[in-house]
Amino acid sequence: MAETYPPPAERRLLTLFLMMSAVMNLVDTTIANVALPHMQGTTSSSREEITWVLTSYIVASAMFTPLTGWLARRFGRKRLLLISIVGFTAVSALCGMARTLDELVLARLLQGVFGSSLVPMTQSTLLDINPPSQHGKAMAIFGLAAILGPLIGPLAGGWLTDNLSWRWVFYINLPFGLFSFLGLSATMPARPPDRTARLDFFGFGLLALALGSLQLMLDRGQKLDWLASGEIVFELTLCLLALAMFVIHSLTARRPFISPAIFADRNFVIATMIGFSLGVLIYSAMALMPPMLEALYGYSTTRVGLVLGPRALGSLIAMLLVGRLIGRLDSRLLVAAGLLLMALSMIQMAHLSLASDNRVILISGMIQGLGSSFIFVPLTTMAFATLSAHLRDEGSALNAMIRNMGASAGIAVVEALTFRNTETVHSRLAEGLRPDSPAMALRFGGFDWGSLSQVSGLEALLTRQAMMVSYIDSFWLLAVLGVVSAPFVFLLRKPRNAARGPAVVEH
């Protein structure tokens, strides 16, 4: 029997409300970035600790995203979406009311839990309500939200923080949550739930334990000196054991939490791994930029948001181009070009200095937006081109989980490397600052080592230079990741006759 789809007008309306819930969730992955210094002051936390506001949200979303498939079957997709929107909106208000770092991180964890199903359910619903010939267009719309959401977050967060308060980066979710809830309640068709659907709680517990202990290790490693700490060694051991047990259990259980059949699809596996790199590239750069611009260049929060705004413009331009090119060019070429553009933007950032103006940041940001959009739509289309329809919910959840883990792990690792490298470079630069140094005499003739103000000024200059070098090294690292990831794109099978459906590929 031929599958029926909603009429075009109804599809457009449903797409609007779905996109609103997804964008609300995606914006929150980065909207808090520019407000971190203000949150740090309010909660009296360190630079390392305040990044938990970012990673706690992303890792909670990653941990609970795999539950989406079972929850959708067990309770119905519409009910799951509505409950998630209500919970996400309510917890957003709690984030805004938080008074301490513990309260804020806990609220962000809950926000990640409730928001974990919004993106995969939006993606799978768009695929279901559109015929196969429209899947490319549907994924372009979804990709626009997935890319623009994180990119417009800093712009909105900067304006709200400077003009109202950092708390409004969370309060802003309330009207959008209410509107999307009412819209989906009225337009989304309800499917009968499958009361017989079972959940592999043991498998889910092992996966959640592995992801949680990994993120905890990454978040606390810098503060506790990594493997010199017994806690870090314990968390690493726990992560590896839980992951190994999860793999063994998935291969031997009758109904595993994640079906091994998903991993038999080469396109899905490779595309998901490239998605991990995309998560690292986008979110790590977005986490590095606001504190760098505020601490080293003295930008206000609003100006930081404006300077980062061209990323969204570049993404929008690329989306319009991709929509025209995706059926005419090999999608693998688009993804590879996107990764190389991302690498190019990082290389440009790696050539910054304390004397640089904002033109480099604006241009590199636009290039990054172009690159991310060239990657997302064709990569998502190829990931699901050969995946069976009954695995779509599970695949969407797993795909989003891996991308989110790339984001959270990337932020934690890059931030830790930046902090550590700052100390290393500071130490090396300080070695040459001695009264008997000829370079010191040439550069700072008449320097008074007994003057507290002059010594303090020199220390501040030294710290700024060390921070600049450490940020540059982090951008070089991200550039290398983009270049190394590009060749793996050609391991994907090229979709054939995409306009007629996503199921045919070249072998």
Secondary structure, DSSP 8 states (H G I E B T S, - for coil): -------HHHHHHHHHHHHHHHHHHHHTTTTTGGGHHHHHHHHT--HHHHTHHHHHHHHHHHHHGGGHHHHHHHH-HHHHHHHHHHHHHHHHHHHHH--SHHHHHHHHHHHHHHHTTHHHHHHHHHHHHS-GGGHHHHHHHHHHHHHHHHHHHHHHHHHHHHHT-TTHHHHTHHHHHHHHHHHHHHHS------TT----HHHHHHHHHHHHHHHHHHHHHHHHTGGGSHHHHHHHHHHHHHHHHHHHHHHH-SS-SS-GGGGG-HHHHHHHHHHHHHHHHHHHHHHHHHHHHHHHS---HHHHHHHHTHHHHHHHHHHHHHHHHTTTS-HHHHHHHHHHHHHHHHHHHTT--TT--THHHHHHHHHHHHHHHHHHHHHHHHHTSSS-GGGHHHHHHHHHHHHHHHHHHHHHHHHHHHHHHHHHHHHHHHHT--TT-HHHHHHSTT--TT-HHHHHHHHHHHHHHHHHHHHHHHHHHHHHHHHHHGGGGGGS--BSSGGG-S--B--
